[in-house]
């Protein structure tokens, strides 16, 4: 079972989402730590959990650990992976303009 983060970056901006995912059968439970960092900002689904970067973290270097766990035939598996990144200022939203042609 491989544990991976997306995006794979050393710098994340406020509002960006850091997602950890893993595949397995059965689908693994995903935990992010440290708990104090992820308590209010995490979202999850089947085989993934994510963290939205907060503005209070700007200028900090953070390390987040992701642990995926499941059990197959009575054997427990819990691989983990950590990522360290710098938090930068507010994310700039891209602007998409569309033009319509009227007859």
One Martini backbone bead per residue (centre of mass of N, CA, C, O) as a GRO file, in nm:
protein
  103
    1UNK     BB    1   0.092   0.040   0.028
    2UNK     BB    2   0.064   0.359  -0.090
    3UNK     BB    3   0.175   0.681   0.019
    4UNK     BB    4   0.037   1.007  -0.085
    5UNK     BB    5   0.102   1.337  -0.198
    6UNK     BB    6  -0.107   1.625  -0.286
    7UNK     BB    7   0.096   1.811  -0.367
    8UNK     BB    8   0.443   1.799  -0.473
    9UNK     BB    9   0.554   2.031  -0.237
   10UNK     BB   10   0.749   2.298  -0.064
   11UNK     BB   11   0.495   2.494  -0.141
   12UNK     BB   12   0.215   2.653   0.021
   13UNK     BB   13  -0.098   2.804   0.003
   14UNK     BB   14  -0.350   2.966   0.090
   15UNK     BB   15  -0.620   2.728   0.028
   16UNK     BB   16  -0.479   2.490  -0.014
   17UNK     BB   17  -0.461   2.136  -0.085
   18UNK     BB   18  -0.366   1.861   0.112
   19UNK     BB   19  -0.325   1.525  -0.011
   20UNK     BB   20  -0.397   1.201   0.111
   21UNK     BB   21  -0.323   0.871  -0.029
   22UNK     BB   22  -0.468   0.529  -0.059
   23UNK     BB   23  -0.445   0.190  -0.157
   24UNK     BB   24  -0.690  -0.075  -0.086
   25UNK     BB   25  -0.787  -0.418   0.037
   26UNK     BB   26  -0.920  -0.252   0.208
   27UNK     BB   27  -0.992   0.054   0.259
   28UNK     BB   28  -0.816   0.289   0.406
   29UNK     BB   29  -0.727   0.452   0.679
   30UNK     BB   30  -0.685   0.807   0.739
   31UNK     BB   31  -0.410   0.991   0.893
   32UNK     BB   32  -0.334   1.302   1.038
   33UNK     BB   33  -0.029   1.474   1.141
   34UNK     BB   34  -0.087   1.674   1.369
   35UNK     BB   35  -0.384   1.717   1.532
   36UNK     BB   36  -0.372   2.029   1.580
   37UNK     BB   37  -0.349   2.097   1.271
   38UNK     BB   38  -0.611   1.904   1.155
   39UNK     BB   39  -0.882   1.925   1.313
   40UNK     BB   40  -1.045   2.169   1.135
   41UNK     BB   41  -0.911   2.109   0.819
   42UNK     BB   42  -1.043   1.832   0.749
   43UNK     BB   43  -1.090   1.597   0.485
   44UNK     BB   44  -1.289   1.309   0.356
   45UNK     BB   45  -1.253   0.973   0.217
   46UNK     BB   46  -1.196   0.708   0.027
   47UNK     BB   47  -0.852   0.691   0.081
   48UNK     BB   48  -0.870   0.998   0.206
   49UNK     BB   49  -0.702   1.311   0.309
   50UNK     BB   50  -0.734   1.662   0.396
   51UNK     BB   51  -0.571   1.993   0.387
   52UNK     BB   52  -0.625   2.328   0.465
   53UNK     BB   53  -0.464   2.616   0.425
   54UNK     BB   54  -0.382   2.859   0.658
   55UNK     BB   55  -0.316   3.193   0.740
   56UNK     BB   56  -0.168   3.129   1.028
   57UNK     BB   57   0.087   2.973   0.861
   58UNK     BB   58   0.243   3.193   0.761
   59UNK     BB   59   0.599   3.132   0.751
   60UNK     BB   60   0.585   2.832   0.792
   61UNK     BB   61   0.714   2.514   0.882
   62UNK     BB   62   0.571   2.201   0.788
   63UNK     BB   63   0.470   1.878   0.922
   64UNK     BB   64   0.313   1.595   0.766
   65UNK     BB   65   0.142   1.299   0.859
   66UNK     BB   66   0.068   0.986   0.693
   67UNK     BB   67  -0.171   0.723   0.775
   68UNK     BB   68  -0.227   0.394   0.665
   69UNK     BB   69  -0.501   0.161   0.746
   70UNK     BB   70  -0.521  -0.204   0.758
   71UNK     BB   71  -0.676  -0.537   0.716
   72UNK     BB   72  -0.534  -0.866   0.623
   73UNK     BB   73  -0.582  -1.163   0.737
   74UNK     BB   74  -0.490  -1.038   1.036
   75UNK     BB   75  -0.310  -0.814   0.904
   76UNK     BB   76  -0.144  -0.526   0.984
   77UNK     BB   77  -0.143  -0.202   0.820
   78UNK     BB   78   0.089   0.114   0.848
   79UNK     BB   79   0.176   0.325   0.648
   80UNK     BB   80   0.401   0.611   0.599
   81UNK     BB   81   0.411   0.977   0.536
   82UNK     BB   82   0.613   1.269   0.493
   83UNK     BB   83   0.575   1.635   0.485
   84UNK     BB   84   0.754   1.936   0.390
   85UNK     BB   85   0.648   2.288   0.423
   86UNK     BB   86   0.581   2.603   0.302
   87UNK     BB   87   0.401   2.898   0.391
   88UNK     BB   88   0.219   3.109   0.197
   89UNK     BB   89   0.039   3.322   0.082
   90UNK     BB   90  -0.213   3.394  -0.093
   91UNK     BB   91  -0.406   3.262  -0.319
   92UNK     BB   92  -0.432   3.287  -0.665
   93UNK     BB   93  -0.685   3.327  -0.859
   94UNK     BB   94  -0.805   3.228  -1.146
   95UNK     BB   95  -0.903   3.376  -1.452
   96UNK     BB   96  -1.204   3.320  -1.636
   97UNK     BB   97  -1.277   3.394  -1.968
   98UNK     BB   98  -1.570   3.452  -2.158
   99UNK     BB   99  -1.699   3.445  -2.486
  100UNK     BB  100  -1.976   3.574  -2.660
  101UNK     BB  101  -2.174   3.520  -2.947
  102UNK     BB  102  -2.394   3.732  -3.109
  103UNK     BB  103  -2.669   3.750  -3.357
   0.00000   0.00000   0.00000
